Structure formats: C-alpha cells, structure tokens
Amino acid sequence: MKKFLLALTAVAAFSGSALAADLPARVYTKAPPPVVAPSWTGFYIFGGAGGGLWNADQHTQTTVGGIPFGIDQRNGGSGWFGTAGAGYDWQVSPSWVVGVFGDGQFGSLRGDIRDTNFGWTGFEKLQDTWAAGLRVGYLVAPNVLSYVNGGYSGSHWSGTEFVSSVSGVPVGAHTNSFNRNGWFIGGGVENNLNIFGITAPGWFMKTEYRSAFYNARNDSEFFDGTNLPTGHDIRFNAWTQTISTSLVYRFNWTGPVVAKY
C-alpha cells in the first residue's frame, strides 16, 4: 500500500512539472501612466480684437441753470477695437477658478451727438477703455473654463466738430474730448487649444461679452477759435456692449500637477 501511494505522488509531481513547463511565460506589463491634472493657478497674458456698440441718452440744456430744452433722444455708434491685458487665476477646487485681471481696448466706436435746438450734429468716438476686475469660473472640462466677470472701467471719448443737420456745413462750434468712469459686467468661455487637435501647451482662446455703464456728463459746446461757450450743454449718459476673441498664454500650463497613486 505504501508503495502504491508513493507511486501516485511521484506521478502527480511529474505531471505538475510537465504542465507548468507547457504554460506560456508570464507577461509583465508596465504600470499605467500617471493621471495628469493641469492646474489653472498662475499668471497669464492675452491679446485679441472685437467689435462693439454704444448708446447714449442725450438731452440739450442751458449752460447756466441746466434748464432742458429740445427733445430727449438716444444716439449711438459702433465699430472695431483691439484688446490686450493680463491676469492671475487661482484654482480653489477641482471645479472652481477665481482670478483678478486688467485690460485695455483701443479703437474707434463711432457715433453721433446732436443739439436739437440749434439743429447741429457731431460725430462722437469712443476711442479707448480700460478695466480692472474679478472673475469667477466653473470648469466644464479640465481644460475649458466658463466664467463671469465684473469690475471698474474707464473710457475716453473724442471731441466733435458740429455741422448743420440739414446742409452738413460746419457751423463753427465744437465739444472737447472727455473721460468717463463706471462699471462693467460680462462673461465668456476660455479653452485650451489642444481640444482642436493642436498640440499647444499653454495656449488658450477666450471669447467674451462685456457690458459697461459710464457716469453721465454735461458736455459743453464752444465756438471754434474763441473757446467761448454757446450757452448749450449736451447731457451724455453712455452704455457700451462689446464682444471680443483673444489668444491667451498661461505661463504655468506646461508644468501641470501630477496625481500620485
């Protein structure tokens, strides 16, 4: 009996060894690559272009006493501009980004103003604006940020030479250039250019809408050559709307945070 058991054990051992020899060699695989989580925290610069329009509620009044006369009206203009700026963002959670920024817009949004009592018309231009503010964004994807923004804004408006509203002949009167300050609100989307199949670390594109409201001004009219007041002011209260598209470069994007496991 003992001999029989020993024989069975030997056969089992031999069979196991033979089966193991027939099995294919174990395949060793590399660990999966680490998960890359790009960070939005960091400094960025941008530049681009856009278009916009402005409207202004206007009425004519006497220089002395501010007594209104003529009819109130809303005039405005439109045009194109370039923009440039810089900012800094903080990614405060996996989905939320907050930041500060400043920018300028340079161009010509041309419209008109009128003195309805004298029958004069002049061309008014919004020549440049600047803004400083905050933005809050939500990451709809790791490299796509949807945001709203708001803050303080300033604007510079050209002077104008008046012409007759009937004949177009200069009437020898003008207004001076002026600055107005106010506030703005807006929003947009910013995305990494890699989503278009382009390998562009650090490069982004953003498209933004902005609406700005500027304080009213009593714009005095003067006779040319003498700089004497005509006795009329035009009260000017402007609202602007712009849409722009810009290229953005983020200095930190080439050094993302690598998740450990």
C-alpha positions as CSV (number, residue, x, y, z in Angstrom):
1,M,0.0,0.0,0.0
2,K,2.8,2.4,0.9
3,K,4.5,1.7,-2.4
4,F,1.3,2.4,-4.3
5,L,0.9,5.9,-2.6
6,L,4.5,6.8,-3.3
7,A,4.0,5.9,-6.9
8,L,0.9,8.1,-7.1
9,T,2.7,11.0,-5.5
10,A,5.6,10.7,-8.0
11,V,3.2,10.6,-11.0
12,A,1.4,13.8,-9.7
13,A,4.7,15.7,-9.2
14,F,5.9,14.7,-12.6
15,S,2.6,15.7,-14.2
16,G,2.5,19.1,-12.5
17,S,6.1,19.9,-13.6
18,A,5.3,19.0,-17.2
19,L,2.1,21.1,-17.2
20,A,4.0,24.1,-15.8
21,A,6.6,23.7,-18.5
22,D,3.8,23.8,-21.2
23,L,2.3,27.1,-19.9
24,P,3.3,30.3,-21.6
25,A,5.7,32.7,-19.9
26,R,4.1,35.3,-17.7
27,V,3.7,38.6,-19.4
28,Y,4.7,41.6,-17.3
29,T,3.0,44.9,-18.1
30,K,4.1,48.4,-17.2
31,A,2.1,50.5,-14.7
32,P,-0.4,52.8,-16.3
33,P,0.8,56.4,-16.9
34,P,0.2,58.8,-14.0
35,V,-3.0,60.9,-14.2
36,V,-2.3,64.4,-15.3
37,A,-4.4,67.2,-13.7
38,P,-3.5,70.5,-15.2
39,S,-3.7,73.5,-12.8
40,W,-5.3,76.8,-13.7
41,T,-3.4,78.6,-11.0
42,G,-0.9,81.1,-12.4
43,F,-0.2,84.2,-14.4
44,Y,-1.4,84.8,-18.0
45,I,-1.4,87.4,-20.7
46,F,-3.8,87.9,-23.7
47,G,-4.4,89.9,-26.8
48,G,-7.2,90.0,-29.4
49,A,-9.8,92.0,-31.2
50,G,-13.6,92.5,-31.3
51,G,-16.5,94.7,-32.1
52,G,-19.0,96.8,-30.1
53,L,-21.6,99.5,-30.0
54,W,-22.6,102.2,-27.6
55,N,-25.8,104.1,-26.9
56,A,-26.2,107.3,-25.0
57,D,-29.3,109.0,-23.6
58,Q,-28.9,112.7,-24.5
59,H,-30.7,116.0,-23.9
60,T,-29.7,119.6,-24.5
61,Q,-29.8,122.1,-21.7
62,T,-28.7,125.6,-20.9
63,T,-25.1,126.0,-19.7
64,V,-26.3,128.4,-16.9
65,G,-29.0,126.8,-14.7
66,G,-29.2,123.5,-16.6
67,I,-32.7,124.1,-18.0
68,P,-33.5,121.4,-20.5
69,F,-34.9,122.3,-24.0
70,G,-35.4,120.5,-27.2
71,I,-36.3,116.8,-27.2
72,D,-34.6,114.0,-25.4
73,Q,-33.1,111.3,-27.7
74,R,-31.0,108.2,-27.8
75,N,-28.0,108.2,-30.1
76,G,-25.1,105.8,-30.6
77,G,-22.4,104.2,-32.7
78,S,-20.4,101.1,-33.5
79,G,-17.0,100.0,-34.6
80,W,-14.0,97.7,-34.0
81,F,-11.2,97.6,-31.4
82,G,-8.1,95.7,-30.3
83,T,-7.6,94.5,-26.7
84,A,-4.7,93.4,-24.5
85,G,-4.4,92.5,-20.8
86,A,-3.1,90.2,-18.1
87,G,-4.3,88.4,-15.0
88,Y,-3.8,85.8,-12.3
89,D,-6.1,82.9,-11.5
90,W,-6.4,80.5,-8.5
91,Q,-7.9,77.1,-8.9
92,V,-9.6,76.9,-5.5
93,S,-11.2,73.4,-6.0
94,P,-11.3,70.8,-8.7
95,S,-14.1,72.6,-10.5
96,W,-13.8,76.3,-9.5
97,V,-11.4,79.1,-10.5
98,V,-11.2,82.7,-9.3
99,G,-9.0,85.5,-10.5
100,V,-8.1,89.1,-11.0
101,F,-7.3,90.9,-14.3
102,G,-6.8,94.2,-16.0
103,D,-7.1,95.1,-19.7
104,G,-7.5,97.8,-22.3
105,Q,-9.4,98.3,-25.5
106,F,-8.1,100.6,-28.3
107,G,-10.0,101.5,-31.4
108,S,-12.9,103.6,-32.7
109,L,-16.6,103.1,-31.9
110,R,-18.0,106.0,-33.9
111,G,-21.5,107.5,-33.5
112,D,-23.1,110.9,-33.2
113,I,-24.5,113.5,-30.8
114,R,-27.0,116.3,-31.6
115,D,-28.0,119.7,-30.4
116,T,-31.7,119.5,-31.3
117,N,-32.3,123.2,-30.5
118,F,-29.7,124.6,-32.9
119,G,-30.1,121.7,-35.4
120,W,-26.4,120.6,-35.1
121,T,-24.9,117.2,-35.5
122,G,-21.4,116.0,-34.5
123,F,-19.5,112.7,-34.7
124,E,-18.5,111.2,-31.3
125,K,-16.0,108.4,-30.9
126,L,-15.3,106.0,-28.1
127,Q,-11.5,105.8,-28.6
128,D,-10.3,103.6,-25.7
129,T,-11.4,102.0,-22.5
130,W,-9.7,100.2,-19.6
131,A,-11.0,97.8,-17.0
132,A,-9.9,96.1,-13.8
133,G,-11.9,93.4,-12.1
134,L,-12.6,89.9,-10.8
135,R,-13.8,86.7,-12.5
136,V,-15.3,83.5,-11.2
137,G,-15.3,80.4,-13.4
138,Y,-16.5,76.8,-13.5
139,L,-14.5,74.1,-15.2
140,V,-16.9,72.3,-17.6
141,A,-13.9,70.2,-18.6
142,P,-10.3,70.1,-17.2
143,N,-9.2,72.5,-20.0
144,V,-12.4,74.5,-20.5
145,L,-13.5,77.4,-18.2
146,S,-16.9,79.1,-18.3
147,Y,-16.8,82.4,-16.3
148,V,-18.5,85.6,-15.3
149,N,-16.6,88.8,-14.5
150,G,-17.2,92.4,-13.3
151,G,-15.4,95.4,-12.0
152,Y,-14.4,99.1,-12.6
153,S,-14.0,100.7,-16.0
154,G,-12.8,104.0,-17.5
155,S,-13.4,105.4,-21.0
156,H,-12.0,108.2,-23.3
157,W,-14.3,109.9,-25.8
158,S,-13.2,112.2,-28.6
159,G,-14.3,115.8,-29.1
160,T,-16.6,116.7,-32.0
161,E,-17.0,119.4,-34.6
162,F,-20.6,120.3,-35.3
163,V,-22.2,120.6,-38.7
164,S,-25.6,121.6,-39.8
165,S,-28.1,118.6,-39.7
166,V,-29.6,119.9,-42.9
167,S,-26.7,121.0,-45.1
168,G,-23.7,119.3,-43.5
169,V,-21.8,122.6,-43.5
170,P,-19.6,123.2,-40.4
171,V,-21.2,125.7,-38.0
172,G,-18.1,126.8,-36.1
173,A,-18.8,125.0,-32.8
174,H,-17.3,122.0,-31.1
175,T,-17.1,120.0,-27.9
176,N,-13.9,118.9,-26.1
177,S,-12.8,115.3,-25.5
178,F,-13.6,113.9,-22.1
179,N,-13.2,110.8,-19.8
180,R,-15.9,108.9,-18.0
181,N,-15.7,106.2,-15.4
182,G,-18.2,103.5,-14.5
183,W,-18.5,99.7,-14.0
184,F,-18.9,96.6,-16.2
185,I,-20.2,93.1,-16.1
186,G,-19.7,90.2,-18.6
187,G,-18.8,86.6,-19.1
188,G,-17.2,84.2,-21.5
189,V,-15.5,80.8,-22.2
190,E,-11.8,80.0,-22.2
191,N,-10.4,76.8,-23.6
192,N,-7.0,75.2,-24.2
193,L,-6.2,74.9,-28.0
194,N,-5.4,71.2,-27.6
195,I,-9.1,70.5,-27.9
196,F,-8.9,71.2,-31.7
197,G,-6.2,68.6,-32.2
198,I,-3.4,71.1,-32.0
199,T,-0.5,70.4,-29.6
200,A,-0.2,73.9,-28.0
201,P,0.8,73.7,-24.3
202,G,0.0,76.9,-22.6
203,W,-2.0,78.4,-25.4
204,F,-5.7,79.2,-24.9
205,M,-8.5,81.0,-26.7
206,K,-11.3,83.0,-25.0
207,T,-14.4,84.7,-26.3
208,E,-16.0,87.3,-24.0
209,Y,-19.1,89.5,-23.9
210,R,-19.0,92.7,-21.8
211,S,-21.4,95.5,-21.0
212,A,-20.2,98.8,-19.4
213,F,-22.1,101.7,-17.9
214,Y,-20.5,105.1,-17.6
215,N,-21.4,108.1,-15.5
216,A,-23.3,111.0,-17.1
217,R,-21.5,114.1,-18.3
218,N,-22.7,117.6,-19.2
219,D,-20.7,118.1,-22.4
220,S,-20.3,121.9,-23.0
221,E,-20.4,123.3,-26.6
222,F,-17.9,126.0,-27.6
223,F,-17.5,128.4,-30.5
224,D,-14.4,127.5,-32.6
225,G,-11.4,129.9,-32.4
226,T,-12.7,131.6,-29.3
227,N,-13.4,128.7,-26.9
228,L,-16.4,130.7,-25.7
229,P,-19.5,128.7,-24.6
230,T,-22.5,128.7,-26.9
231,G,-24.9,128.6,-23.9
232,H,-25.7,125.0,-24.6
233,D,-24.7,121.7,-22.9
234,I,-25.4,118.2,-24.1
235,R,-26.0,115.8,-21.2
236,F,-24.4,112.4,-22.2
237,N,-25.0,109.1,-20.5
238,A,-23.4,106.2,-22.2
239,W,-23.7,102.4,-22.2
240,T,-21.4,100.1,-24.2
241,Q,-21.6,96.5,-25.3
242,T,-18.6,94.6,-26.8
243,I,-17.7,91.1,-27.9
244,S,-14.0,90.0,-28.3
245,T,-11.9,87.0,-29.0
246,S,-8.3,86.7,-27.7
247,L,-5.4,84.4,-27.7
248,V,-4.2,83.6,-24.1
249,Y,-0.8,82.3,-22.9
250,R,-0.7,80.7,-19.5
251,F,2.8,80.5,-18.1
252,N,2.1,77.6,-15.7
253,W,0.3,75.3,-18.1
254,T,3.5,73.4,-19.2
255,G,4.1,72.3,-15.6
256,P,0.9,70.5,-14.6
257,V,0.3,68.9,-11.2
258,V,0.8,65.1,-11.5
259,A,-1.5,62.9,-9.4
260,K,0.2,60.2,-7.3
261,Y,-1.1,56.7,-6.7
